[in-house]
């Protein structure tokens, strides 16, 4: 087609170009606004803050403790800069004289997603820090062989740079109260105050196990149950999709287990998806065994809700969403889809993997309904054992690379929920191949690539 000097057509082309430019520019502007806000906060705290409080959090525990730590310093009149670890620059560390690091470990000794940029940028090299006095609170889970691996690696790296430890590293096994109390005691001593804010988490409440349904009878995998719970004698609390429920099982109330919430407040109940865990000796997991086998319907469950800021929609609520997961990870993604359906947001793409379509197609009727109603613009289900060659969700993602790039160019955010072993690593590799590792790291830094994996 040959275009003449038709003003109407040229105006149409210009309008289309401007619209595309705005779509491309919007993510940059949002990230820039966040960084400017952080810079203003630093300026308000003073050019040379007395302390840096840096956190690296996967599910929000380290961030919450960092906020409480900064509040304790503020109470003592000590200016402090609260910062995500990956936002810290080499120059800020060189200038700092006091720094407190509160960091989680992800999987087998890795840095949390939000700290990967810091680990890759700074911890792979040397940085002279002889003036720095620091302390490390390392959060972990002793069931992993590299318990508190990232916290220990950070501590060792700081020592190797010449930094001096204010007191020995404090390690916390699954939010153990005694270890957190030790950190608080050391902090109060350093700050010169014992009148610190309340660090205690909300108390567990009494909830009723209202419903329990086996979702995968006949499956080759472990049983998966849909649970519904409602509070006793109090109003239903508020939460957002992406948040977590903590369950204190009677056999081990000191170590609460966390589950992704598969519902929204409009449902009137907290929905959970629990896979029965079995040990090598045939015994069941403490929490999963009690919730799915021992507790009778109507039983009282000790439960509390916890914000999971890193997996909430928040700034991504108006974006297209790419939701990826496997197994019981459908729980966290279902919560987001429910929120999207309620809000009338229809640009959603779900890629999900399980074993067999005949037994493991969790919430099939609901997903089919969302697809018919347009809530799910695209649905890709992958069942690994329904063909001779094993296929997984990361394989389908690799096949959809062109579509993936188009969604990302349109401003989409990526949410991944499910198993750490196999799926999460495979999906991350497929995303890096399709988008480029630098681009994927930028998505993570800007909050457009979020994971809830276990």
N, C-alpha and C positions, 0 to 999 in steps of 0.2 A: 504494500500500500504506500502511495506517495502522498505525503501531507503537503498542502499548500499553506500559505501564510494566513491561516484561519485563526483569528484571535481566540475564538471559543475553545478550539482544540488545544492551543498552546496554554491557555489558562487551566484547562483540565489537567494537562501534563504537569504544569507547575504545582497545582494543588496536590496531585498524587505524590509528587516528589517531596513536598513539604510535609505531608502526612507521614510518609515513610521515615523522614528525618526525625520527626517528633517521636515516633515509636522507638527508634534507635537511641535517641538522646535521653529519653525518660529515665532508663535505669541508671545512666551516668549521673543525672541530676539528683536522683534520690540518694545515691551513694555519696555524692559531693555534699549534700545537705547534712547527712549524718556526720561526715568528717568535720565539717565546719562547726557543727554543734559540739562535737567532742573538743575541738580546738578552743571554742569559747569557754567550755567548762574548765579546760586547763588554764586558760588565761585568768578566769575568775578565781581559781585556786592559788594563783601566783605563778610567776615565771619559774621559780625554783621551789616546787612543793616539798614540804618536809619529808613526805613518804610517798612511795608508789605502792598501790595495792593492785596487783595484776592477777587475773584469773583466766583459767582455761577450763571450760565446762562443756560436757557432752549433753547431760540431761538437766542441767541447771543447779545442781547441788553446790558446785564450786562458786558459781556466780552469786548465789544467795549468801554463802558464807563470806565471800569477799565484800558484799554490801554491808553485812553485819560488822565485819572487821573495820571497814572505813567509817562506819557509824561510831564505833568505839573510839577510834582515833579522834573523830570530830568532837565527841563528848569531852575528850581531854584537851581540846583546843589545838590539836595537831593538824595542820593542813595536809590533805592527802589527795592524790590523783588516782581515781579508780579507772582501770583500763583493762580491756581484753588483751590477753598476752600478745596476740598477733598484731595489735595496733601499736605496740611499743617499738620504738626505733632504737638503733644502736646509740645514737647521740643522747637520747633520753636516759639510757642505762649508764652511759659514761658520766653524765652529770649527776645522776642520783646518788645519794648517800645512804638512804634507807629504802628497802623494798621488801614487800611481803608477797609471796607467790602462793596462790591457792589453785592447785591444778588436779584435774582428774586424769585417769589413765583409760584409754579406749582399747578394748580388746586385750591382746597379749602384748602389753607394754608400749602401745603406740600413743602418740599425742592425740588429743581430741581434734575433731575437724577444725574447730576455730583456732587451734594452736599450731596447725600444720605449717602455716606460712612462717611463723616465728622459728619453729624447729628447722625448717629448711633454709631460712635466710640467715639465721644467726648461730644456731647450735652446731652447724656443720663446719664452722670456722672458729677463729680465735678473736677475742675482744677483751682488751685489758680493762679490768674493773677493780683495781686495788682499793679504790675509795668506797666501794659498795659494801654495806652491811645488810644482810638479808636473812630471811627465814622462809621455809617451805612447808606448806601443808599439802600433803599428798593424799588424794582420795583414791581408793581402789577396792578390789574384791578379792579375798584370799582364795576363792575358787579358781582363779587364773594363776598359771605358773609364774608369770612375770607380774606379781602383785606390786601395785604402785610403780610400775616400770617407768612411766614418763616423769613422775615426780622425782624418782631417784636419779634419772638421767639428767634432769634439770639441775638438781642439787649438785651432782658431780661436775656438770659443765660450769656452773657458777664458781665452784671451788677452783677448777682448773684455770679460770680467768683471773684468779687472785682475790675474788670476793670473800668476805669473812662472814661466817655464820653467826647470827645473834644467839641462836640456841639450836639444839639438834632437831633434825627434820621430824615432823609429827606425821605419822601415817594413820589413816582412818580406814577401817574395814567396814564397808557398807554403812556409812554414816553412824558409826559407833559413838554413842554419847560421851563415853569416857575420854576418847581421843580428842573429840571436839572441845570438851571441857579443858583438856590439857593445853590446847592452842589458846583458848580464851584466857586461861590463867597466865600463860606466858605473855600474851598481848597486854593484859591489864597491868602486869608488872612493868613492861616496857613503856606503856602510856602513862603510868603513874596514877591509875584510877581503878577502883574496884566497882564503881557505879556504872557498869556497862549495860547496854540495852539487853533486853531479853532475847537470848539466842535459841530458846526452845522452839521446836516445831509445833504446829497445832496438834492438839491431842487427838488420838484415834477416837472415832465415834462408833456407836452401835448401829450397824446396818443389818437389814434382813436379806438373806438369800432368797429372793422371790421366785426365781426361775433358773433351771439348769437343763440344757438340751444338748445331747450328743450330736454333733454336726456331721461326723464322718464315719458312720457304721460301716464295717467291712473294709476300711482303709488299710493299706499296707503300712501306714505310718502310725504313730502314737495317737490315741484318742484326743480329739479337740472338742471342747465344750463351750457353748455360749451361755454366759451367766448374766443374770440381771439382779441388781441390788438396789434397795431403797432405804433411806435413813429412817431410824425409829425415833419417833417423838420430836423430831425437828424438821424444819423445812428443807427441801432439796437445795443443797448449796449450788453456787454458780461455778461453771468451768468453761473452758474453750476447747474446741477440737485440737488435738495434739497433746493435751494434758495427760497426767498419769494418776493412777490409783495405787496407793500403797496398802498392802494387806499384811496384818500381823497375825501369823498363824499361831495357834495355841502352843504348839510344840517348840516354837522359837520366836517369841514376840519381840525379842531385842533386835532381830534382823528382819525388817519388813521387806517384802518382795514387791516389785513395781510391775504394773501392767498398763499397757496403752488402753485408754478409754475409747470404746468403739461406738459411743453415742454422744448426743448433745443434750443440754438441759431440756430442750423441747420434748425429748422422748420420755421425760419423767422418771427415768431410772439410769443408773450407771451400768453400761453393758461392758462386759469383759470377754475376751476370747482366751481360754486357758488350755494349753496342751499338757497332758499328763506326762510328767517327767519320770523316767525309770532309771535307776542306777544299775550298775553291773550286777549287783547281788539280787536284783529283782525288786528291791524296795522302791517306794515312790518318793518324789521330791516333797519336802516338808510342806510347802504352800500349795503346790499343784495337787498333791495327793489329798490334802485336807479339803480343798475347795471342790474337787471333782469326785472324790470317792467317800470321804468320811462325813463331811458336813451334810446334814439332811436339809432338803428344802424347808425354808422357814427358820433355819438356824441363824444365830446372831454372829455377824462377822465384824471384826475390828478393822475399820477402814478410814482412810483420810485421803483427800485429793491434794495433788501437788501440781503447781504450774510447771510446764515444760516449755519455757520461752523459746528455746532453740528449735522446737518442732511445731510451734503455733503458726497460724497463717499470718497474722499481724500485717506487715507491709506488703505481703504477697496476696492479700485477700482479693484484690482487684485484678490480679494477673491470671493468665491461663496457667493451669496446673498440670504437671506430669507426675503421676503417682506410681511408684514402682515398689514392689515387694514380693514376699513369698510367705507361705505358711500362716502362722498366727499373726504375722505382720499386717494382714488385712484389717486388723482391729483399728490401728491408728489411721489407716487410709480411709476406712469406712467412716470414722468420725469426721474427717475432712470432707468427704463426699456428702455427708448429711448436712454439714454446715453450708456447703456450696449450694445444695439443692434448696435449702431454706432461704438462702440469699438470692436465688435466681441466677447464680453464676453457672454458665453452661459450657465453658471452654475447659473441659477436663478430659484427661487421657490416662487411663489405668492400664498398666502392664503388670500382670500378676502370674506367679508360678506356684504350682503344687504338683502332687504325684499323678493322680488319675481323675479325669473329669467325672467319672461315674460316682466317686466317693468323696472327693476333696474339693468340690466346687462350692466353697463356703459362700453363703448369702447369694446364691445364684438367682433366685427370683427377684431379689432386690436389685442386683446389678442389671439384670435384663430389663427391669422396669425403668431404671435410670437411663439405660441406653435408648429405650423407646421414647422416653420423655425428653431426650436431648440433653440431660444432665451430663451424661457420658458421651462426648463427641467421638471418642475412639476407645475401644476396649480390646485389649490383647491378652488373652488367657493362654498360658503355656503349661502343659501337663507333661512332666518329664518322662513318665512311663507309659504313655499312650502310643508309643511308636518304638521301633527296634532301637533306634539311636536316641540316647538321652538328650533332651533339649531343655534348656533352662531360660529363665526370663532374660538373662543377659544376652543370650543368643538372639532372641527376638528383638531386643533393643539394638543390637548391632545391625540386624537386617533393616531396621527402621531409621538408619542414620540420617537419611535425607529429610525425613519427616521430623526427626528430632531437631535438626539444625533449624528447620523452618519455625518450629514452635519457640525455640530459644530466641531466634531473631525477632519473634513477635512478643518477646518479653516474658516468656513462661518461666516459672520456678519449678524446681525438681524436689520432690519429697520421697525419701526411701525409707521403708519400714520392713523389718524382718531379720533374718539370721545374719550374724556377723560372718560366720564361716561360709565360704562359697558364694552366697548371693551378693552380699554387700561389696566384697572385693571384686567379684566378677562384673557387677553393675558399674562400679567406679572405673574399672579398666575399659569397659565398653563406652562409657561416657567420655573418658579421656581420649580414646581413639577417634570417636566421632567429632568431638568439639575441640580437642587439643588440651593438653594438661594445663597450660597457663590460663586458658579460657575457663576451664572447670574450677581452677583455684580461685579465679576472680568471682565466679558465681558463688562459691562458698563464702568468700570474704564479704560479699555484698548481701548475703543472706538468701540467695536464690537457689542454693543447693543445701538441703537440710536432711539429716539422717537421724533415725531412731532405730538403732540396730543393737542386737544383743547376742 
